[in-house]
Amino acid sequence: MNPIDLRVYLVTDTALCGARGVSDTVRAAVAGGVTVVQLRDHAESTRALCRLAESLREVLAGTGVPLIIDDRLDVALAVGADGVHVGQSDMDPRTVRRLVGPDLVIGHSVSTPQEARAVADLPEGSVDYLGIGPFRATPTKPNAAAPLGASGIADVVATTSLPTVAIGGIKQVDVRHVLATGVGGVAVVSAICAADDPQRAAAELRASVEGPA
């Protein structure tokens, strides 16, 4: 299994980053304490997405923060990303693992205990971590499953031994409540991408995740 620090997981949104741009938003967020960056943009062309991914590779160079590409295995391989994240309607994780070998991080989205148990039935090493959600409804992913709330996320966590991260409308004030479900971290989009100060927003999330010293 590929180890990954899921504590503060940033999923990018190009529109929410606005004039500041994705790369500068990510640079600030990493300075604030983000531990993973996922590039997610379903609107860009393949060529533009590769350019953006390459820019993020440069931003993250030397930081130790991995770059995960949402859905697009071709882009992940083309730019030498650290991993790829696939959903329930994307390429089967077994196929992804067969194509990339053992070293690329593979994340997989689940919303129910049944989906999490299905991952457990896959060959060992097929998936490195699970993204569980949505915690609440969010405009950044309008086609997401029904909101799970904390109790629903806890139900999914209870069915898996894989590392987990919760996602879906999570704000800084939600962090301790979400972590109480047993997940290893929180994934956010608008909480950082739409923030006036992404570095401060990331630092506040990181402080909430780590809790009192």
C-alpha positions in Angstrom: 0.0 0.0 0.0 1.3 3.5 -0.9 1.3 5.7 2.3 -0.4 9.1 1.9 -1.0 11.8 4.4 -4.7 12.6 4.1 -5.1 15.1 6.9 -5.8 18.2 4.7 -6.7 17.2 1.2 -7.3 20.0 -1.3 -9.4 19.4 -4.4 -9.0 22.2 -6.9 -11.8 24.1 -8.6 -10.6 26.4 -11.4 -13.7 28.6 -11.3 -13.5 29.1 -7.6 -9.8 30.0 -7.7 -10.8 32.9 -10.0 -8.3 35.4 -11.2 -5.7 34.1 -8.6 -5.5 30.9 -10.6 -5.1 27.3 -9.6 -1.3 27.3 -9.3 -1.1 30.3 -7.0 -4.0 29.0 -4.9 -2.2 25.7 -4.5 1.1 27.4 -3.7 -0.6 29.3 -0.9 -2.5 26.4 0.4 0.6 24.2 0.6 2.3 26.9 2.6 -0.6 26.8 4.9 -0.4 23.1 5.5 -2.3 21.2 2.9 -1.0 17.6 2.7 -2.4 16.4 -0.6 -3.5 18.2 -3.8 -6.0 16.7 -6.3 -6.4 18.4 -9.6 -10.0 18.2 -10.6 -11.3 20.0 -13.7 -13.8 18.3 -16.0 -14.2 21.3 -18.3 -10.7 21.8 -19.6 -9.3 20.1 -22.7 -6.8 17.3 -22.3 -4.0 19.6 -23.5 -5.0 22.4 -21.1 -5.3 20.0 -18.2 -1.9 18.6 -18.9 -0.4 22.1 -18.8 -2.1 22.8 -15.5 -1.0 19.6 -14.1 2.6 20.3 -15.1 2.4 23.7 -13.5 1.2 22.1 -10.3 4.0 19.6 -10.4 6.4 22.5 -10.4 4.6 24.2 -7.5 4.7 21.0 -5.5 8.3 20.1 -6.3 10.3 19.6 -3.1 7.3 20.0 -0.8 6.6 16.4 -0.3 2.9 17.0 -1.1 1.6 14.5 -3.7 -0.3 15.5 -6.8 -3.4 13.4 -7.5 -5.3 13.7 -10.8 -9.1 13.2 -10.6 -10.4 10.6 -13.1 -7.8 11.2 -15.9 -5.3 8.4 -15.8 -3.9 9.6 -19.1 -3.1 13.0 -17.7 -1.6 11.5 -14.5 0.7 9.3 -16.6 1.6 12.1 -19.0 2.8 14.5 -16.4 4.2 12.0 -13.9 1.7 12.7 -11.2 1.8 10.8 -7.9 -1.6 9.3 -8.2 -5.1 9.2 -9.7 -8.5 9.3 -8.0 -11.4 7.4 -9.6 -15.1 7.4 -8.8 -17.8 4.9 -9.1 -18.4 5.6 -12.8 -14.7 5.9 -13.7 -12.2 3.3 -14.7 -12.2 0.2 -12.5 -9.4 0.5 -9.8 -8.2 -3.0 -10.8 -7.7 -1.8 -14.4 -5.9 1.3 -13.2 -3.6 -0.8 -11.0 -2.9 -3.1 -13.9 -2.0 -0.2 -16.1 0.2 1.8 -13.6 1.9 -0.9 -11.5 2.4 -0.8 -7.8 3.8 2.7 -7.3 1.1 5.1 -8.3 -1.4 6.1 -5.5 -5.0 5.1 -6.3 -7.9 6.7 -4.5 -11.5 5.6 -4.9 -14.8 7.4 -4.0 -17.4 5.5 -2.0 -20.7 6.7 -0.5 -22.1 3.5 1.1 -20.9 0.6 3.2 -21.7 -1.7 0.2 -19.3 0.2 -2.0 -16.6 0.1 0.6 -17.1 -3.6 1.0 -16.8 -4.0 -2.7 -13.4 -2.4 -2.6 -12.4 -4.8 0.2 -13.2 -7.7 -2.2 -10.7 -6.3 -4.8 -7.2 -7.8 -5.0 -5.0 -6.5 -2.3 -3.2 -3.2 -3.3 -5.9 -2.2 -5.8 -6.8 0.9 -3.9 -4.7 3.0 -1.4 -7.3 5.2 0.2 -11.1 5.9 0.1 -12.8 9.2 -0.3 -16.1 9.1 1.6 -18.9 11.5 1.0 -20.5 13.8 0.5 -20.7 15.0 4.1 -23.3 17.6 3.0 -24.6 18.7 -0.4 -22.2 20.9 -2.3 -22.4 23.0 -5.5 -18.9 21.9 -6.5 -20.2 18.4 -7.3 -23.9 18.7 -8.1 -24.2 15.0 -9.3 -22.9 13.6 -6.0 -24.8 11.1 -3.9 -27.1 12.1 -1.2 -25.4 13.7 1.8 -24.2 11.2 4.4 -23.7 13.5 7.4 -21.4 12.3 10.2 -23.3 9.2 11.0 -23.3 8.0 7.4 -19.6 8.6 7.0 -19.0 6.7 10.2 -21.0 3.8 8.9 -18.7 3.6 5.8 -15.5 4.0 7.8 -16.6 1.0 10.0 -16.6 -1.3 6.9 -13.1 -0.6 5.7 -9.5 -1.0 6.9 -8.2 1.4 4.2 -7.1 5.0 5.0 -10.1 7.4 4.5 -10.8 11.0 3.9 -14.2 12.7 4.1 -15.4 15.2 1.5 -18.4 17.3 0.6 -19.1 20.8 1.8 -16.8 20.5 4.8 -15.9 23.8 6.5 -13.3 24.6 9.2 -16.0 24.5 11.9 -17.0 20.9 10.9 -13.5 19.4 11.1 -13.5 18.0 14.6 -17.1 16.6 14.1 -16.0 14.9 10.9 -12.8 13.5 12.3 -14.9 11.9 15.1 -16.3 9.5 12.5 -12.8 7.8 12.2 -11.6 9.3 8.9 -8.0 10.2 8.6 -8.6 13.6 7.2 -10.8 16.1 5.4 -11.0 17.0 1.7 -12.1 20.5 0.9 -12.8 22.5 -2.3 -14.5 25.8 -1.7 -13.1 26.2 1.9 -9.7 26.9 0.3 -10.3 27.7 -3.4 -12.9 30.3 -2.6 -11.1 31.8 0.4 -9.8 35.3 0.3 -6.6 34.0 1.9 -6.0 30.3 0.9 -2.9 30.1 3.1 -4.7 31.2 6.2 -7.7 28.9 5.3 -5.4 25.9 4.9 -3.6 26.8 8.2 -6.8 26.9 10.1 -8.0 23.6 8.7 -4.6 22.0 9.5 -4.8 23.4 13.1 -8.3 22.0 13.5 -7.3 18.6 12.2 -4.3 18.4 14.5 -6.3 19.6 17.5 -4.9 20.9 20.8 -1.2 20.3 21.3 
